[in-house]
Amino acid sequence: MSRFDIPAEPDTLSVDLVRTAFIIIDMQRDFLEPGGFGAALGNDVSLLAAAIEPCRRMLAFARAGGMMVIHTREGHRPDLSDAPPAKVERGEPEKRIGAAGPMGRILIRGEAGHDIVPELAPQPGEPVIDKPGKGAFYQTELDLMLRNRRIETLFVAGVTTEVCVHTTVREANDRGYRCLVLSDACASYFPEFHEVGLRMIAAQGGIFGWVASTDAVLAALAA
Ligand code: TIU
């Protein structure tokens, strides 16, 4: 039996775990640690640390149960050929995408800051989607990979709630996936945006998807 009813906002979500993927959005050092992209934008990066442990618990469950696990990373080629000038040319030049920082060049693939935090490091066989934008579907193979596995539902976690998590959930929703956002496994530099971002997903009868805590999901899946 792989079907479970998960208590969520705005209502119970029935999921088939065989057709569910756990997608962890951009839990990279560039967003969570000092000296990366998040800090260059003027943010207090310590606010994102709270999402690590809930992500780790869901990841452990998913791995133990053989669920599809997908990691994403936001970043660009070293020559910036995949980075729109409109994205790069913001803020002070020494803090822009591609500038040198303590974890290497900011938001550039292959640099230390681009890595996923060690607690959530991908295991061999788990796809890592490198994305140039905020959404994980834009200019990536994610949709193809999910369709090939007949995935219908996404458990979504990561950072930041109102930016890359929201953009990805909106993209997924329009493509016909049911998205369950794990409220405490996401985080924002702006606590109020986190709260309102989650409310926006579940409002209007679940206009973008469903929201539940990691504990609520794990308890339902253990039943
Ligand atoms: N700035 C911010 O909140 N987020 C990003 O730029 N990217 C992601 O959310 N991953």
Residues whose N, C-alpha, C, O or C-beta is under 5 A from the ligand:
A	BS01	TIU	D26 E74 V159 T160 V163 C164
